[in-house]
Amino acid sequence: MIDDPYERCTPSDELVAEIADHYRLGEVRGSADLGGSWTTNIKIDTADRVVVARIHRHWTSASRLHALQVARSAVHAGGVPTVLPIRDQRGNTFNRLGKDRLVELEPYVDWDTRMNTPELFRIGFPVLGRVHDVLRTTPVPQAAESVRYANHVHSWRAAELTQLGADRMHWWQDDELHRFADDVVRHIDQVTAREAELADDQLRQLAHGDFWDNNVLFAGDRLAAVIDFDFMASRWRIDDLALTIYFWLLEPGRGLPDEHDQQQARTFVDAYDSGTELPLSRAERLALPLAIARQPAWSVGRWVLGLDDDQARSHARSSAREFPVAAKVLADLDDWQRALTEK
């Protein structure tokens, strides 16, 4: 079981004072909890600057955080706005709080808009192409290659992990979740069987892992920063595009995906190609809607499987409500593939 993955540091005056003292920030005039589901992010206002302290979960090792910082620095050097760690008085880019949590300090980014609309996707997807170029061609420490927790399951593990999550749901006395368990297993089996036909032609590389919403920050229509590389790992690069498109399809107030959404997705993919030195191949475009349809696998095969019982049940119910979106993409697979590949 996951060791309480929702546990995060509770910001306090004492915690802020400890960070301020370590980084010699001087007088603290105020602080605010910026939220964050995986890191605790605290905005700290001082006399001469505004910074953000990011406190990582206990499972983030020093080697992993170093690898993330190397990747972010490379992306920044490649022309993509992101945040670089602020060094302490001894030149360290991160430090340890207590026994098992690492903290890093970053400049605060002024922003007012999250990337969650088609208009901003068409600005953001070329940037994702550039991010992928940098991550593909820059030597990054091995700890960047894998991540303990993420909204991702590889295609070749999706069926196995989904079945395990479904088995857990079958232990619960809930007929609705029993039906969902059976439906999602059949769905992922069908998706991965089709993906296997295209697997040899997929490009695997380091990918951002969560290129969406408040991880891609805008000031108006200007990109302010790409942040939060915590889910970065080696995977098919189309999985980065698939996650973003899937989250967009799940936005509140939307119906099931239709022909208009297919055409919108085509504009996102074309925008991605405009920003990368290595445009998506035909095989990658054919596989992309399958990767979108595969997204319930991480919901069931990671979180339903690993969370404690109450959280797992709650997550399973949310996943069941979202499932028709992925099912509709698979049902309309031919149309999606045609929309993404036809000239």
N, C-alpha and C positions, 0 to 999 in steps of 0.2 A: 504494500500500500504506500501511496505517496505520504510523506511526513508533513501533513497539513500544508498543502501548497498555497493556500490562501493566507497563511500567516505572513504578516509584514510588520516591520518595525512601526510602532506607534510614535509619531513625531511628538517631541516634548521640548520644553525649554532647556532641559538638561542635555538632551541629545544634540540640539543645535549648538549649545555652548561648547560641548566637547568637540564638535566638528570645527567650529569657529576658532577654538584655541589651537587645534592641531594645524590648521591651515593659516594661522595668524591673520584672520580676517578683520580683526579690530572690532569696533563697536557694532553689534547687531541691532538694527533698528526695527526689524520685524521678520517674521517667517510665516510660511504658509505651506500646507500639505497639498501638493499638486496631484496626489493620487498615484495611480499605477498599480496594476494587478500583480506585477512580478518584482518590481523594485519599488522601494519607498523613495519618492522624489520630493525633496523639500526645497522650496524657494527661500533663499536667505538674502535679505536686504542689508547691506552694510553702508558705511559712510561714503564709499567711493565706487561700489559696483554691486551688481545683482548676480548671484550665482545659484546653481542648483546642485544640491548634494544628492547623489544616487546611491542608495544603500541596497546591496544585493542580497538575495537569499543565501542561506548557508551552503547550498549546493554549488554555487558559483565559485570555482577555485581560482587561485591567483593565476594559474597558467591560462585558464579560459578567459578571464578578464583581460589579461595581457593580449591575447589573440584578438579579442574584440576591439581593443584599442588600436592595435596594428591595422586591422581592417578599416576602422573608421578613419584613421590618419591617411591611409592609402586612398580611400574614397574622397576625402577632402582634397588631397593633392591632385586627384583626377578631375577636379573642377566642380564637384558636387558639394553644395553647402551642407555641412554637418557640424557637430560640436566636438571639440578636442578637449581632452582632460587638462585640468589646471594642475600644475606641479606644486608640491608643497616645498617647504624651505630646504628640504634635503634632496629635492629633485624627483621624488616619487610621484607616480601618476595615480596611485591608489594606496589606500591604507586599510588597516584592520580595526574594526570596532569590536571590542570584546574578544571572544574566542573564535567566532566562526562567520562573521559578516564583513564583507569588503565594502568600502565607500570610495567613491570618486567624486570629484568636483568639476563642474562644467559651467561655462558661461550661460546665462539665461537668454533664451531666444524670444524676441518679441514676435508674436503671431496672433492672427485673429480667425483663421479658417483652417479646418481639417480637410484632408483629401478624401471626400466621400461622395463626390458628384461627378457625372460624366465630363463636365467641362474641365474640372481639375485633373481627372484621370488623363485627359489628352495632353495636359502639361506634365503630369507626373510620370506617365509611362515611358517617355523618352529618357527621363532621368533614371528610371529603373534599368533601362538598357545600358546606360553609362555605368551605373553601379555594378551591373553584372560584368561588363567589360573589365573593370578594375579588379573585381574579386577573382575573375578568371585568370588574370595575367600577373597578379601580384603574389609573391611568396608570403604566405601567412602561416604562423605557427600551427602545428597539427591540432592543437586544442580547439581550433575553429571548426574542425571538420564535423563534429557531432555535438549535439545538445541534449541534455537530460530530459527536458520538458519542452514541448512546442506544439503548436497547432499544425501538426504534420505527421503523416505516416507514409513511408515509401510504398509505392505500388506493389512491390513484391512481398511486403509484409501486411498489406491492408486486409486481405481476406482472413488471415490467421488471427490478427488482433481484433478484428471486428467480431469474429466468432467467439473469442474469449469474453469480450464485452457483452455480447448477446447472451452467452451462458450465464453471466452474472445477473442480467435482467430476468432471466427465467427463474431465478431463485426467489424473486420478489412476487408477492401476491398482488399482481397488477395486470389485468387482462390486456389493457391498452399497451403497456410496455412489452408484454409477451408478443403481441402482434407486430409491434415495431421491431423487436429483436429479430423476428423471422424475416420481415420485409427488408431490413437493412442488410442482413447476411446475403439474401438472394441478390440484392442490388449490387453490393460490393463484389460478389462473385462474378456477376456479369460485367461490371466495369473493368475489373482487373484482367479478365479473360480477353477483353478487347484491347486493353493496354499492352498485354504481352505481345500482341502482333506488331506493335510499334516501338517496343522497349529498346531494341538495339539501335534505334535511330534518335534516341533522346540524348541531349547534352546534359551531362551531370557536372555541377560545379558548385562553389560556394554561392549561396543565395541569402538575401536579407532575412527572409522568414516571416515578416509581418509588415509588408509595405502597404499601409492602409491607415486611414483616419488620422488619429493624432500622433502617428509616427512619421507623417509626411506633412509638415507644417507650412502654411502659406500666410503671407501678409498681403491681403487682397488677392490678386492673381499672380503674385510673385512668390516663387518658392523660397521659404525662409530657411528650412533645414530638413534633412532626412535624419531621423534619430532612432534610437532603440534597436540596436542590432542583436538583442539578447537571444533571439530565436535563430540566428544565423547558423547555417550548417551546410554540408554538401548534400545536394539533392538535384533532381531534374530542375532546370531553370524555369520550365513552364509552371512548376508548382508555385512559384512566386506570383505569377500572373493569375493562376487559377484561384488562389486564396483571396486575392483582392477582388476579383470578379464575383466570386461566391459571396463574400461579405456584402458586396453591393447588391446582389440579387436578394439578399436577406433583409435589406433595409426596411424599416417599418413603413407600412402603407402601400407596399408593392404587392402586385398579384404574382401569379406564377410566371416564369420566364416565357416570353413570346418572341415573335419574329423581330419586333423592334429591338428587343434586348440583344438578339443575335447580331443585328447590324451595328448596334452600339459597341458590342464587344469587338467587332471587326475594326472599328475605328481605334479602339484601345490598342489592339495588337499591331495595327499599322503604325500607330504612334510609337510604340515600343521599338519597332524596326527602324524608325527614323532616328533613334538615339543610340543604337548599338552598331558596333563594327561588324557584328555577326548576326544578321537578321534570322528570324525563326525559319527553319526548314519547313517544307510541306508536311513532313512527318510530325513535326512539333505542333503545327497548326491543327493537324488531324487529332492529335492526342490531347490538345488543350481542353476541349469540352469533356473528355473523359476524366481529366484531372479535376475539373470543376465538380463533376458528378461523384468523384472519389472523396470529397471533403468530409462526409459523415464518418468516414473511417477513423479519422483522428478524434472526432467527438466521442465515438463509441469505444474505439480501441485504445485510446489514451485515458480520457477523463472518466467515462463511465466505468472503465475497468479499474482505474487507479485511485479515484477519490474515496473518501470515507463514505459510509452508507447514505447518510442524509444528503450530502452534496452530490453523490453519484445519482441518486434518484432524481433530484432536482435537475441535474444536467441532462439526464436521459429524457425527461419530459420536454425540456427545451429542444433537444435534438430531434425528438419525434415531431414537434411542431414545425421544425425547419426542413425535415426530410423531404416533403413534397417538392421543394425547389430542386434538389439534386435529382429526384426521380423524374421530374419533368425534363431536365436537361438530357438525361439518358434516353427518355422516350422519344425526344426530338433530335437524337444524335445526328442523323443524316442531315437535317436542316442546319444544325450548328456547324457541322464540318463543311458543308457547302458554303455557308456564309463566311467562314474563316479562310477558305482556300480559293474560291472562284475569283477570277480577275474582274 
